[in-house]
Amino acid sequence: MPHIKSEPFDTSKADQLILVDFRAISKFGNETWLVSKDGKSIFVDIIKRANEYLVKPNKITKGSDISFVKTILQYFIDELNLKVIHSNINVKPNRPKVAHFAHKSIEDFYRFKSKFRTIKLEVGFGSARHLLYRAKEEPDTLFIGIEIHTPSINQLLKQINLQNLDNIWVVNYDARLLLEMLPSNILDTIYVHFPVPWDKKPHRRVISNFFVDEALRALKVNGFLELRSDSDNYYKYALEVFSNQKVSKFSVDKNIDIEIISKYEQRWRDMGKDIYTLKLSSLKESPKRDIDIDFNFGTVAIKELPNEEKFIGDDYFVHIAKEFKMDRGFVAECSFGSFNIPEKKLLVVDRGRCYYMPSNPVKSLVNLKAHKKIIEVLNG
Ligand SMILES: C[S@@+](CC[C@H](N)C(=O)[O-])C[C@H]1O[C@@H](n2cnc3c(N)ncnc32)[C@H](O)[C@@H]1O
């Protein structure tokens, strides 16, 4: 990330700079400034060390456009007459991450549309052997693969390029939060092959009552969820969850052959382990689902955070940490939401108006729960 190291300077001069919206100071004396130009904003941190000040974008705004960050840093050098000790703002921008038509963000699912009539989802595809095989076999089906493990995502994107496939979407996110964003009755199949058993932390399992409710809602009538597992515990647990459905149809097979197996499965087979295949089918049309999640705060009375705040719920947490004060309110570093893919945001409270920077969280139900908790904290 672009940054500058300069000799210490008078940071109060920032109050006179037209691009600096406000300046907030932490209890250690470090500062963060909200800087805006041409409708874009970033937070810039000033880390004060004995002999030098480090000026850099706040890590939470690190997704910002690099040339914009450089323009802002150059502006500080010019306007504050910084005596630069070291800077990397003349180096070429980093190579962009693989940009790929198949690579989707979770926000792309807010208004999901697809020209494909048959849509299948694979949760935790790992090496993607199964996903790639199916996508090649069924070119008229859209396959959505979701994974939390980034190297698996990159490996699949590479294969999609190499094999010239145009019927795969890849999402780097927690599968437990994707289904709720999909419209009702659109999926033909959901594959969950060899999910992590999480014997000691069952609340982390992909399969849960909530997941299965959402799966049946998103599946078409006669569409099915296929779970495969080598874990006796997981198999029994899944049977129990499937049985919780009021109206349900499911089947169990043991040690059946399927067309393609992953290296992972092969290893278990070689060890002589039993492999269970459970299929849960959707039997009825589900009502339409519109997500209307709003991250507004209304007005908040709080001027200062009394303490660092930590809260852990069943499926979400909230952690409000380092606070930068200013006379109009404060800026706090905040992480919250799901355990696997938490949100990291700056929480700005400016004259009673409160908002997230650099953007609102993903519209998921756990983020909404966390947001409500944050409002509770802000209102004491
Ligand atoms: C044991 S591996 C199985 C991989 C593959 N399905 C197979 O059969 O070889 C489980 C995979 O699920 C992924 N995973 C675990 N929890 C997940 C979640 N909540 N959302 C998406 N992927 C998840 C892991 O990163 C891992 O790649």
The ligand as an SDF file (V2000), in Angstrom:
LIG
                    3D

 27 29  0  0  0  0  0  0  0  0999 V2000
  -12.9650  -31.5170    3.8270 C   0  0  0  0  0  0  0  0  0  0  0  0
  -12.9760  -30.3860    2.5440 S   0  0  0  0  0  0  0  0  0  0  0  0
  -13.8710  -31.2040    1.2480 C   0  0  0  0  0  0  0  0  0  0  0  0
  -13.5910  -30.6200   -0.0950 C   0  0  0  0  0  0  0  0  0  0  0  0
  -14.3550  -31.2310   -1.2750 C   0  0  0  0  0  0  0  0  0  0  0  0
  -15.7880  -31.0120   -1.1680 N   0  0  0  0  0  0  0  0  0  0  0  0
  -14.0680  -32.7050   -1.4110 C   0  0  0  0  0  0  0  0  0  0  0  0
  -15.0100  -33.4910   -1.3700 O   0  0  0  0  0  0  0  0  0  0  0  0
  -12.9030  -33.0480   -1.5650 O   0  0  0  0  0  0  0  0  0  0  0  0
  -14.1420  -29.1790    3.1290 C   0  0  0  0  0  0  0  0  0  0  0  0
  -14.0800  -27.8830    2.3300 C   0  0  0  0  0  0  0  0  0  0  0  0
  -15.1340  -27.0220    2.7690 O   0  0  0  0  0  0  0  0  0  0  0  0
  -14.6430  -25.6970    2.8580 C   0  0  0  0  0  0  0  0  0  0  0  0
  -15.5000  -24.9910    3.8260 N   0  0  0  0  0  0  0  0  0  0  0  0
  -15.5510  -25.1910    5.1750 C   0  0  0  0  0  0  0  0  0  0  0  0
  -16.4900  -24.4010    5.7430 N   0  0  0  0  0  0  0  0  0  0  0  0
  -17.0450  -23.6880    4.7100 C   0  0  0  0  0  0  0  0  0  0  0  0
  -18.0500  -22.6830    4.6640 C   0  0  0  0  0  0  0  0  0  0  0  0
  -18.6860  -22.2800    5.7700 N   0  0  0  0  0  0  0  0  0  0  0  0
  -18.3670  -22.1430    3.4690 N   0  0  0  0  0  0  0  0  0  0  0  0
  -17.7170  -22.5530    2.3260 C   0  0  0  0  0  0  0  0  0  0  0  0
  -16.7420  -23.4900    2.3330 N   0  0  0  0  0  0  0  0  0  0  0  0
  -16.4140  -24.0530    3.5010 C   0  0  0  0  0  0  0  0  0  0  0  0
  -13.2120  -25.8600    3.2940 C   0  0  0  0  0  0  0  0  0  0  0  0
  -12.4240  -24.7300    2.9820 O   0  0  0  0  0  0  0  0  0  0  0  0
  -12.7850  -27.1080    2.5180 C   0  0  0  0  0  0  0  0  0  0  0  0
  -12.2550  -26.7920    1.2570 O   0  0  0  0  0  0  0  0  0  0  0  0
  1  2  1  0
  2  3  1  0
  2 10  1  0
  3  4  1  0
  4  5  1  0
  5  6  1  0
  5  7  1  0
  7  8  2  0
  7  9  1  0
 10 11  1  0
 11 12  1  0
 11 26  1  0
 12 13  1  0
 13 14  1  0
 13 24  1  0
 14 15  1  0
 14 23  1  0
 15 16  2  0
 16 17  1  0
 17 18  1  0
 17 23  2  0
 18 19  1  0
 18 20  2  0
 20 21  1  0
 21 22  2  0
 22 23  1  0
 24 25  1  0
 24 26  1  0
 26 27  1  0
M  CHG  2   2   1   9  -1
M  END
$$$$
